[in-house]
């Protein structure tokens, strides 16, 4: 049985959760999720995990102007900021939905995945190469936490490695 046949054999309509960090690797993972969804009629939810702290989120997004606003203005402006960013990645006309989660990416994605998704799709590398080297990739940590299958889409464009 091929992977495409396995996806078609799911009793209910498949639901794909695609974790993004706005990196090229995320774009590639989303493209692969869309390709697979078209084969089996799956619904796609695009999820971004932001820091729990509004101030950290504003700094990570390079929006120091929002930090100066503070309080409710900061919270409201961040919500609008993430809605705009996710809107650029999500095809609402195709039925895709977007969700912003808070906290550690691996934990938040694994928790969201428990809400009836069929598969979690992630890129193999994201924005933060230093963090990947020091503490392991988000994809690897999410793989360990998830209770559903995880598809990690390689971001390298190189062909398969050959033995020497």
C-alpha positions as semicolon CSV with decimal commas, in nm:
position;residue;x (nm);y (nm);z (nm)
1;X;0,000;0,000;0,000
2;X;0,134;0,344;-0,095
3;X;0,124;0,647;0,137
4;X;-0,143;0,807;-0,086
5;X;-0,366;0,498;-0,035
6;X;-0,317;0,517;0,341
7;X;-0,438;0,878;0,347
8;X;-0,747;0,783;0,144
9;X;-0,827;0,500;0,384
10;X;-0,890;0,734;0,679
11;X;-1,259;0,699;0,782
12;X;-1,323;1,070;0,841
13;X;-1,197;1,361;0,635
14;X;-0,826;1,402;0,713
15;X;-0,712;1,718;0,887
16;X;-0,354;1,840;0,847
17;X;-0,187;2,069;1,099
18;X;0,105;2,256;0,942
19;X;0,341;2,434;1,182
20;X;0,511;2,740;1,036
21;X;0,767;2,993;1,153
22;X;0,758;3,200;0,832
23;X;1,088;3,050;0,713
24;X;1,161;2,904;0,367
25;X;1,151;2,559;0,529
26;X;0,799;2,631;0,650
27;X;0,695;2,739;0,302
28;X;0,824;2,408;0,164
29;X;0,639;2,209;0,434
30;X;0,316;2,395;0,359
31;X;0,354;2,328;-0,014
32;X;0,399;1,956;0,054
33;X;0,099;1,952;0,288
34;X;-0,110;2,117;0,016
35;X;0,006;1,860;-0,237
36;X;-0,087;1,571;-0,010
37;X;-0,417;1,735;0,091
38;X;-0,515;1,761;-0,274
39;X;-0,470;1,383;-0,307
40;X;-0,695;1,293;-0,015
41;X;-0,928;1,590;0,036
42;X;-0,773;1,692;0,367
43;X;-0,846;2,020;0,541
44;X;-0,540;2,228;0,631
45;X;-0,482;2,436;0,941
46;X;-0,174;2,659;0,935
47;X;-0,038;2,718;1,285
48;X;0,223;2,962;1,409
49;X;0,351;2,950;1,766
50;X;0,441;3,283;1,918
51;X;0,606;3,349;2,254
52;X;0,369;3,362;2,552
53;X;0,496;3,708;2,644
54;X;0,362;3,994;2,431
55;X;0,689;4,181;2,476
56;X;0,897;3,882;2,357
57;X;0,661;3,832;2,064
58;X;0,697;4,197;1,960
59;X;1,076;4,178;1,988
60;X;1,095;3,851;1,792
61;X;0,879;4,007;1,521
62;X;1,105;4,314;1,522
63;X;0,815;4,536;1,623
64;X;0,973;4,760;1,887
65;X;0,709;5,018;1,802
66;X;0,451;4,789;1,962
67;X;0,653;4,747;2,282
68;X;0,637;5,122;2,340
69;X;0,255;5,109;2,309
70;X;0,229;4,856;2,595
71;X;-0,070;4,690;2,761
72;X;-0,390;4,628;2,568
73;X;-0,264;4,818;2,265
74;X;0,035;4,583;2,244
75;X;-0,188;4,276;2,270
76;X;-0,438;4,403;2,012
77;X;-0,167;4,511;1,768
78;X;0,014;4,176;1,796
79;X;-0,310;3,991;1,726
80;X;-0,358;4,200;1,412
81;X;0,009;4,157;1,315
82;X;-0,008;3,776;1,332
83;X;-0,343;3,774;1,149
84;X;-0,185;3,970;0,863
85;X;0,124;3,747;0,848
86;X;-0,076;3,426;0,856
87;X;-0,318;3,571;0,600
88;X;-0,028;3,591;0,355
89;X;0,038;3,218;0,399
90;X;-0,316;3,081;0,427
91;X;-0,553;3,019;0,137
92;X;-0,887;3,097;0,298
93;X;-1,059;3,057;-0,039
94;X;-0,941;2,693;-0,038
95;X;-1,083;2,636;0,310
96;X;-0,752;2,664;0,496
97;X;-0,769;2,811;0,841
98;X;-0,504;2,978;1,053
99;X;-0,436;2,958;1,422
100;X;-0,187;3,138;1,645
101;X;-0,067;2,934;1,941
102;X;0,139;3,050;2,240
103;X;0,432;2,895;2,419
104;X;0,712;2,657;2,325
105;X;0,658;2,547;1,964
106;X;0,695;2,173;2,021
107;X;0,459;2,172;2,319
108;X;0,197;2,400;2,162
109;X;0,194;2,208;1,832
110;X;0,167;1,871;2,007
111;X;-0,123;2,000;2,218
112;X;-0,302;2,141;1,913
113;X;-0,239;1,817;1,722
114;X;-0,446;1,629;1,983
115;X;-0,755;1,820;1,872
116;X;-0,848;1,574;1,599
117;X;-0,576;1,622;1,339
118;X;-0,458;1,333;1,123
119;X;-0,098;1,446;1,076
120;X;0,139;1,723;1,184
121;X;0,355;1,864;0,903
122;X;0,676;2,056;0,977
123;X;0,984;2,172;0,788
124;X;1,311;2,014;0,895
125;X;1,477;2,351;0,963
126;X;1,335;2,687;1,047
127;X;1,443;3,038;1,132
128;X;1,673;2,978;1,423
129;X;1,980;2,778;1,317
130;X;2,167;2,850;1,643
131;X;1,880;2,714;1,854
132;X;1,866;2,409;1,629
133;X;2,231;2,333;1,700
134;X;2,209;2,397;2,074
135;X;1,885;2,232;2,177
136;X;1,757;2,025;1,885
137;X;1,519;2,120;1,610
138;X;1,157;2,204;1,690
139;X;1,060;1,930;1,446
140;X;1,259;1,672;1,639
141;X;1,113;1,779;1,973
142;X;0,759;1,786;1,830
143;X;0,815;1,438;1,690
144;X;0,887;1,318;2,042
145;X;0,578;1,488;2,189
146;X;0,315;1,431;1,921
147;X;0,056;1,158;1,957
148;X;-0,022;1,162;1,583
149;X;0,204;1,092;1,284
150;X;0,452;1,370;1,203
151;X;0,575;1,444;0,852
152;X;0,905;1,630;0,855
153;X;0,968;1,784;0,514
154;X;1,339;1,818;0,433
155;X;1,437;2,170;0,339
156;X;1,754;2,078;0,155
157;X;1,736;2,091;-0,223
158;X;2,033;1,859;-0,260
159;X;1,980;1,510;-0,391
160;X;2,027;1,196;-0,183
161;X;2,368;1,144;-0,025
162;X;2,587;0,892;-0,198
163;X;2,828;0,651;-0,035
164;X;3,191;0,725;-0,112
